[in-house]
Amino acid sequence: MVKEMANNTESTALKVAEFENEEKKKMKRITQILVLFSMVLMLISYILSNYLNQNDIIDFIYGFCNGVTFATLALILIVTGRWGLKIREFKERITSRD
């Protein structure tokens, strides 16, 4: 009986560790995609500001790219920082109240 409980505990611990590793991989992948997206927008913004004639449409796209880049980088800081952990915990509390 004790041996069976030890096996169950070990099995549960392994499943929890595996789940946490999967969550970390998922967060890492999302962060990488956001950083890549931000870099592409910064490149577009640089090209627009330095190589094209300025007009209202180019200025709008330039400002849009800069704004989205800033927002993306802020989102990365939030998600990867302690605020992201607090948001995830809050979300889990809300969804588990059913």
Backbone torsions as a table, in degrees:
resi	resn	phi	psi	omega
1	MET	NA	-46.3	-179.7
2	VAL	-65.7	-39.6	-179.9
3	LYS	-65.0	-38.7	178.7
4	GLU	-65.3	-40.9	177.9
5	MET	-65.0	-39.2	178.6
6	ALA	-63.8	-41.1	177.9
7	ASN	-65.0	-40.7	178.4
8	ASN	-64.8	-41.6	179.2
9	THR	-64.2	-43.9	179.3
10	GLU	-64.1	-42.3	178.6
11	SER	-62.3	-42.6	179.2
12	THR	-65.3	-42.9	179.4
13	ALA	-62.5	-40.2	177.7
14	LEU	-65.0	-39.6	178.4
15	LYS	-65.4	-40.2	178.6
16	VAL	-64.9	-44.6	179.2
17	ALA	-62.4	-40.9	178.5
18	GLU	-64.4	-42.0	178.5
19	PHE	-62.8	-43.5	179.2
20	GLU	-63.8	-39.5	177.9
21	ASN	-63.9	-40.0	178.4
22	GLU	-64.7	-40.7	178.2
23	GLU	-63.2	-42.3	179.2
24	LYS	-64.0	-41.9	178.1
25	LYS	-62.8	-41.0	179.7
26	LYS	-64.2	-44.6	179.0
27	MET	-64.8	-38.8	178.8
28	LYS	-63.7	-43.2	180.0
29	ARG	-64.2	-43.7	178.4
30	ILE	-61.9	-43.2	178.9
31	THR	-62.5	-42.5	178.8
32	GLN	-62.1	-41.4	179.7
33	ILE	-65.2	-42.4	178.9
34	LEU	-64.6	-39.3	177.9
35	VAL	-65.7	-43.3	178.0
36	LEU	-61.6	-44.4	177.8
37	PHE	-59.3	-43.6	179.2
38	SER	-63.7	-41.3	179.5
39	MET	-65.1	-39.8	178.1
40	VAL	-63.4	-43.7	178.7
41	LEU	-64.9	-37.5	177.3
42	MET	-65.9	-38.4	177.4
43	LEU	-64.4	-44.3	177.4
44	ILE	-61.0	-43.8	179.5
45	SER	-61.1	-42.6	178.9
46	TYR	-62.9	-45.8	179.9
47	ILE	-62.5	-43.9	-179.8
48	LEU	-62.6	-39.4	-175.6
49	SER	-78.8	-24.5	-173.3
50	ASN	-110.2	-22.2	-171.0
51	TYR	-121.1	-7.0	-179.6
52	LEU	-116.4	151.8	175.9
53	ASN	-66.3	138.5	-177.0
54	GLN	-79.9	131.8	170.1
55	ASN	-148.9	-177.9	-174.4
56	ASP	-62.7	-39.8	-178.2
57	ILE	-68.2	-44.9	179.3
58	ILE	-63.0	-42.4	178.7
59	ASP	-62.4	-40.4	178.4
60	PHE	-63.6	-47.7	-179.2
61	ILE	-63.2	-40.6	177.9
62	TYR	-60.0	-48.1	179.1
63	GLY	-64.9	-39.8	177.9
64	PHE	-61.1	-47.1	179.8
65	CYS	-61.0	-43.1	179.0
66	ASN	-64.4	-42.4	179.9
67	GLY	-64.9	-44.8	-180.0
68	VAL	-67.4	-36.6	176.8
69	THR	-61.5	-47.6	178.5
70	PHE	-60.4	-45.3	-179.5
71	ALA	-63.4	-39.3	179.4
72	THR	-64.8	-44.5	179.0
73	LEU	-65.6	-38.1	176.1
74	ALA	-64.2	-41.0	178.2
75	LEU	-61.9	-40.2	178.3
76	ILE	-62.1	-43.6	178.3
77	LEU	-61.9	-41.2	-179.5
78	ILE	-66.7	-47.2	-175.6
79	VAL	-66.7	-39.4	-176.3
80	THR	-87.9	-10.2	-178.7
81	GLY	-94.0	-169.6	-178.2
82	ARG	-68.6	-25.5	178.2
83	TRP	-65.2	-37.7	178.3
84	GLY	-61.5	-40.4	178.0
85	LEU	-64.1	-43.5	179.1
86	LYS	-64.5	-38.5	178.5
87	ILE	-64.8	-44.4	179.0
88	ARG	-63.2	-41.6	178.3
89	GLU	-63.6	-42.2	178.1
90	PHE	-62.0	-43.3	179.0
91	LYS	-62.2	-41.5	178.6
92	GLU	-64.8	-39.3	178.3
93	ARG	-63.9	-41.2	-178.6
94	ILE	-67.4	-45.5	-175.7
95	THR	-74.6	-19.6	-178.1
96	SER	-90.9	1.8	-177.8
97	ARG	-83.0	3.1	-177.1
98	ASP	-59.0	NA	NA
